[in-house]
Structures are given as structure tokens and as C-alpha cells.
Amino acid sequence: CCFEVGAEVVPQIGEAFVDRRVGEKAFMNLRQAVHAQLKAAGVAVIDDVGECTKCHAEYHSFRRDAAESGRMIAVIRAGRADP
């Protein structure tokens, strides 16, 4: 809900993923955009935290805390869903 981009970025992600606009800025639904890309690439199972890292204080967020922010790591594992 807080992924703010300039108007020049919207065509690169897709107008369908714009949640709202404030002046020259657009707020993109980055989660939906990434899920759509992964599904188009054939990824069948997608698991994410389901929360905005800026809105939820338990996550580090440079957008929220600037230079005082800690760091996070993301993991992507490709493989079969069944054992």
C-alpha cells in the first residue's frame, strides 16, 4: 500500500497495479504485480508475508525509517512444491 513511484515508473509495472494517485505520485500494489509476473513465469506456489513493511513496525523499512533502518533479507527458492 505504500510503494510510491513517479509517473514514469507506472508503465514499467503496469497501470492495472496502481492503487491510488496523489499528485504526480502513484502508489502501486507491488505484491499483485510480482505475483502476476511469477504466475506468468509458471510459478505455482507463492508465499509472502502479506503485510506492508512500511506500515508494520516489526519489519525494517528504509521508506519509513530512512538511514535509521536496519536491513532485511529475502529468500527465493525454486523447486517442487511436493516432497
C-alpha positions, 0 to 999 in steps of 0.5 A: 500500500505504500510503494510510491513511484513517479509517473514514469515508473507506472508503465514499467509495472503496469497501470492495472497495479496502481492503487491510488494517485496523489499528485504526480505520485502513484502508489502501486500494489507491488505484491499483485504485480510480482505475483502476476509476473511469477504466475506468468513465469509458471510459478505455482506456489507463492508465499509472502508475508502479506503485510506492508513493511512500511506500515508494520513496525516489526519489519525494517523499512528504509521508506519509513525509517530512512538511514535509521533502518536496519536491513532485511533479507529475502529468500527465493527458492525454486523447486517442487512444491511436493516432497 
